[in-house]
Amino acid sequence: MPSPDVKGHTRGYVIPIGGAEEKIENPEILQKFVELAGGSDAVISIIPTASQLHNTGNRYQSIFNELGVGTAHALPIDEREDAFKPEYVEMLESSTGIFITGGNQLRLSTILGGTPIAKTVRKLNAKGVHYAGTSAGAAIVSQHMIVGGATGVVPTEGGVNLAPGMGLSNTIVVDQHFNERNRLARLLSAVSYNASLVGVGLDEDTAAFIDPDNVFTVVGSGAITVIDPSDIAYSSMADAKPGEALTLLNLKMHILAAGSRYDIDARQAFVE
C-alpha cells in the first residue's frame, strides 16, 4: 500500500528518476529536488544500498553540497542488519528529503524490505518528507517492482520479472533507462497482468515529480512513456504459452516531454 495518510500532514513528493541524471552541467532534476526539500535548510539523507560502489554515497553527498543543501549525509546500509540500527533511523528521521541511488533494485528490496529504515521512509513521506530515487531507487517506488525482463517492443508471457517494492505508490509500475535500453515490451507485459496499474517508463535524465494529489510533472531532457490499460478490452496473458507474444487490445499510450503533466488517478494527460 502507498504511504498511509497522516492526519494534519500532506504527503511529500515522490520523484522517480530514470537514471543517469545530469549532475554537473545542468542538474535540473537534482536542483528541483533540493529546492523542494528546503534548499539551504534542507537535510537530505542518501541511501546508497543499491550500489556496490563504495563511493556512491559520498559522491552524492558532495553533489548535494555543491547544490547548496544545508546538510547531506549518506547512510552506509550495506547489509540487512544495518537497516535495523537505531542511529541510522535517527539520522533518517531528521530528513526533509530522502534520496535512494541507482544500482541493483533486488539489493534494495532484500536488504531494506520490512526493516525500520523502509518503514521510516514510508512514514516520513506520509508526513511530508520528499522522496527521490534514481534508476533502482525509482523502480522500488512501485508496490510491484520491475526487476528484469525482455527487451524489445512486443510483450510476451513471462516477459517481465516482478518483486515487491517499497510501495510509495500502488497505482503505478515504474521502469527506468526506458528508451535507452528498449524496455517497452517489459512495461507492457507488466500492465497486462492488471489494468489497475499505470505503466511509467522513464528515460534517462528524466523524472516524474509526483505531487501529493497524484499528479506528476515531467522534468528533464528525455520523455516519459505512460501506458494506460484502464480501457483494455482484452489481454491474452492468462492463456498465453511460455514466451508467447501477447495480444493487448485498446491500450492507451502517451509520450510526455518536459513540462507535460499526468493525473494518475484521473488517467488524464495534459500540457499547460
VMD Tcl script that draws the C-alpha trace (Angstrom):
set ca {
  {0.00 0.00 0.00}
  {1.16 3.60 -0.50}
  {2.37 5.68 2.42}
  {-0.69 5.98 4.69}
  {-2.32 9.35 5.21}
  {-1.31 11.05 8.44}
  {-3.86 13.45 9.88}
  {-2.69 17.04 9.64}
  {0.06 16.28 7.10}
  {0.31 16.48 3.32}
  {2.28 13.69 1.69}
  {5.67 14.62 0.30}
  {6.55 14.46 -3.36}
  {7.59 11.11 -4.81}
  {10.18 11.57 -7.57}
  {11.29 8.55 -9.61}
  {14.22 9.39 -11.93}
  {15.10 7.31 -14.99}
  {18.81 7.10 -14.12}
  {21.90 8.90 -15.43}
  {20.53 12.25 -14.28}
  {22.72 15.24 -15.13}
  {24.84 16.11 -12.11}
  {27.19 18.88 -13.31}
  {26.28 20.86 -16.44}
  {22.53 21.26 -15.87}
  {21.44 19.31 -12.78}
  {17.83 20.43 -13.20}
  {16.24 17.38 -11.58}
  {18.50 17.30 -8.52}
  {18.26 21.09 -8.13}
  {14.46 20.98 -8.14}
  {14.50 18.18 -5.56}
  {16.85 20.25 -3.38}
  {14.54 23.27 -3.62}
  {11.52 21.18 -2.61}
  {13.46 19.79 0.34}
  {14.29 23.26 1.64}
  {17.40 24.48 -0.20}
  {19.99 25.74 2.25}
  {17.80 24.49 5.11}
  {17.42 21.00 3.60}
  {18.58 17.85 5.34}
  {18.97 15.12 2.73}
  {19.60 11.50 3.68}
  {21.21 9.41 0.94}
  {20.68 5.64 0.88}
  {23.27 4.09 -1.50}
  {22.35 0.47 -0.72}
  {21.58 -0.49 -4.33}
  {25.10 0.39 -5.43}
  {28.08 -1.84 -4.74}
  {30.48 1.04 -5.39}
  {31.83 2.23 -2.06}
  {32.00 5.91 -3.05}
  {28.41 6.29 -4.28}
  {27.07 7.77 -1.06}
  {29.98 10.19 -0.70}
  {29.66 11.23 -4.35}
  {26.01 12.21 -3.95}
  {26.80 13.90 -0.66}
  {29.29 16.12 -2.49}
  {26.81 16.78 -5.31}
  {24.09 17.88 -2.92}
  {26.53 20.06 -1.00}
  {27.51 21.77 -4.25}
  {23.82 22.38 -4.93}
  {23.56 24.33 -1.69}
  {22.00 21.77 0.65}
  {22.33 22.62 4.33}
  {23.10 19.06 5.40}
  {23.61 15.92 3.31}
  {24.62 12.60 4.83}
  {24.89 9.08 3.46}
  {23.62 6.10 5.45}
  {26.10 3.21 4.87}
  {23.49 0.45 4.78}
  {25.32 -2.42 3.11}
  {23.85 -5.40 4.96}
  {20.34 -6.12 6.21}
  {21.43 -5.76 9.83}
  {22.45 -2.17 9.08}
  {18.81 -1.30 8.31}
  {17.90 -2.09 11.93}
  {20.46 0.25 13.53}
  {18.74 2.92 15.67}
  {21.39 5.52 14.85}
  {20.61 5.25 11.12}
  {16.87 5.50 11.78}
  {17.53 8.59 13.90}
  {19.58 10.19 11.11}
  {16.82 9.40 8.62}
  {14.16 10.95 10.85}
  {15.94 14.32 10.65}
  {15.42 14.45 6.86}
  {13.49 16.91 4.75}
  {14.46 14.87 1.67}
  {15.40 11.23 1.09}
  {17.43 10.12 -1.95}
  {18.00 6.49 -2.97}
  {20.71 5.88 -5.55}
  {20.86 3.52 -8.50}
  {22.30 0.03 -8.67}
  {20.58 -3.31 -8.17}
  {16.96 -2.98 -7.06}
  {16.98 -6.50 -5.60}
  {19.69 -5.33 -3.20}
  {17.25 -2.65 -2.11}
  {14.31 -4.98 -1.62}
  {16.25 -7.80 0.07}
  {18.22 -5.51 2.39}
  {15.60 -2.84 3.18}
  {12.29 -4.70 2.84}
  {10.35 -4.80 6.11}
  {13.09 -3.07 8.12}
  {12.85 0.02 10.35}
  {14.59 2.02 7.60}
  {11.97 1.10 4.98}
  {9.13 1.75 7.41}
  {10.62 5.12 8.33}
  {10.92 6.14 4.67}
  {7.22 5.43 4.17}
  {6.25 7.17 7.42}
  {8.29 10.27 6.62}
  {6.92 10.54 3.08}
  {3.40 10.36 4.50}
  {4.31 13.23 6.84}
  {5.58 15.46 4.04}
  {9.22 14.48 3.51}
  {10.10 14.38 -0.19}
  {11.46 11.17 -1.72}
  {13.61 10.92 -4.86}
  {15.21 7.81 -6.29}
  {17.21 7.24 -9.44}
  {17.28 4.02 -11.50}
  {16.90 1.27 -8.87}
  {15.71 3.94 -6.45}
  {12.97 4.78 -8.96}
  {11.90 1.18 -9.57}
  {11.36 0.50 -5.85}
  {8.77 3.29 -5.64}
  {6.21 0.81 -7.02}
  {4.34 -1.73 -4.95}
  {5.01 -4.16 -7.83}
  {8.64 -3.54 -8.81}
  {10.13 -4.48 -12.18}
  {13.43 -6.30 -11.65}
  {14.07 -7.73 -15.11}
  {12.56 -8.89 -18.37}
  {12.80 -8.98 -22.13}
  {13.89 -6.07 -24.29}
  {12.05 -5.03 -27.43}
  {8.59 -3.79 -28.34}
  {6.32 -6.86 -28.29}
  {5.16 -8.03 -24.83}
  {5.33 -11.74 -24.07}
  {4.20 -14.21 -21.44}
  {7.00 -14.22 -18.88}
  {8.40 -11.05 -20.42}
  {8.78 -9.27 -17.10}
  {10.03 -10.23 -13.65}
  {8.38 -8.57 -10.68}
  {9.17 -8.38 -6.97}
  {7.67 -6.45 -4.04}
  {8.82 -2.83 -3.94}
  {8.63 -0.19 -1.23}
  {5.11 0.74 -2.25}
  {5.24 4.53 -2.10}
  {2.68 4.15 -4.90}
  {0.33 1.25 -5.57}
  {-1.12 2.76 -8.74}
  {1.96 2.90 -10.98}
  {4.62 0.44 -12.06}
  {7.90 2.16 -12.94}
  {10.63 1.22 -15.39}
  {13.82 3.21 -15.94}
  {16.56 3.72 -18.58}
  {13.46 3.20 -20.68}
  {14.15 4.11 -24.30}
  {17.91 3.80 -23.87}
  {17.52 0.10 -23.02}
  {14.48 -0.67 -25.18}
  {12.18 -1.65 -22.32}
  {8.70 -1.10 -23.79}
  {7.98 -4.84 -24.01}
  {8.52 -5.48 -20.32}
  {6.43 -2.49 -19.23}
  {3.59 -3.68 -21.50}
  {3.95 -7.17 -20.02}
  {3.71 -5.71 -16.52}
  {0.48 -3.77 -17.11}
  {-1.07 -6.73 -18.96}
  {-1.44 -8.53 -15.62}
  {-3.78 -5.98 -14.08}
  {-5.49 -2.97 -15.64}
  {-5.42 -1.05 -12.34}
  {-1.74 -0.20 -12.85}
  {-0.40 2.70 -14.91}
  {2.92 1.93 -16.58}
  {5.50 4.73 -16.29}
  {8.64 4.38 -18.43}
  {11.31 6.92 -17.53}
  {14.06 7.92 -19.94}
  {17.47 8.75 -18.53}
  {17.88 12.28 -17.10}
  {14.09 12.45 -16.81}
  {11.90 12.44 -13.71}
  {8.26 12.36 -12.69}
  {7.63 14.86 -9.89}
  {4.53 13.26 -8.36}
  {2.76 15.76 -6.13}
  {0.53 14.99 -3.12}
  {-2.54 14.97 -5.40}
  {-1.01 12.17 -7.51}
  {-0.36 14.44 -10.50}
  {3.13 14.36 -11.94}
  {5.11 16.89 -13.96}
  {7.86 15.77 -16.34}
  {11.28 17.31 -15.65}
  {14.47 16.60 -17.58}
  {15.89 16.15 -21.06}
  {14.05 12.99 -22.14}
  {10.45 11.79 -22.08}
  {8.15 9.63 -20.01}
  {6.11 6.91 -21.70}
  {2.79 6.29 -19.97}
  {0.86 3.09 -20.62}
  {-2.78 3.29 -19.50}
  {-4.58 -0.08 -19.66}
  {-7.73 1.09 -17.86}
  {-9.87 0.69 -21.00}
  {-8.22 -2.52 -22.15}
  {-10.68 -4.75 -23.97}
  {-8.65 -7.95 -23.97}
  {-5.37 -9.39 -22.68}
  {-4.19 -12.85 -23.69}
  {-1.81 -13.11 -20.72}
  {-3.91 -15.69 -18.85}
  {-3.95 -18.07 -21.83}
  {-0.54 -17.42 -23.37}
  {2.09 -20.16 -23.52}
  {5.56 -19.51 -22.08}
  {7.36 -16.92 -24.19}
  {4.38 -16.37 -26.48}
  {3.61 -12.90 -27.82}
  {0.63 -11.23 -26.18}
  {-2.49 -9.74 -27.67}
  {-3.49 -6.49 -25.93}
  {-6.48 -4.60 -27.26}
  {-7.38 -0.94 -26.68}
  {-4.35 0.21 -24.72}
  {-3.67 3.92 -24.43}
  {-0.14 5.36 -24.60}
  {1.20 8.87 -24.00}
  {4.68 10.27 -24.68}
  {5.29 13.18 -22.34}
  {8.25 15.55 -22.62}
  {9.38 18.23 -20.15}
  {6.55 20.34 -18.76}
  {3.81 17.82 -19.61}
  {1.66 16.58 -16.76}
  {-0.30 13.43 -15.95}
  {-3.07 12.86 -13.43}
  {-2.56 9.28 -12.26}
  {-5.96 8.95 -10.57}
  {-7.97 10.51 -13.43}
  {-5.77 8.83 -16.09}
  {-5.52 12.15 -17.90}
  {-2.50 13.66 -19.70}
  {-2.28 17.39 -20.37}
  {0.02 20.29 -21.19}
  {-0.17 23.83 -19.88}
}
mol new
graphics top color blue
foreach p $ca { graphics top sphere $p radius 0.5 }
foreach p [lrange $ca 0 end-1] q [lrange $ca 1 end] { graphics top cylinder $p $q radius 0.2 }
display resetview
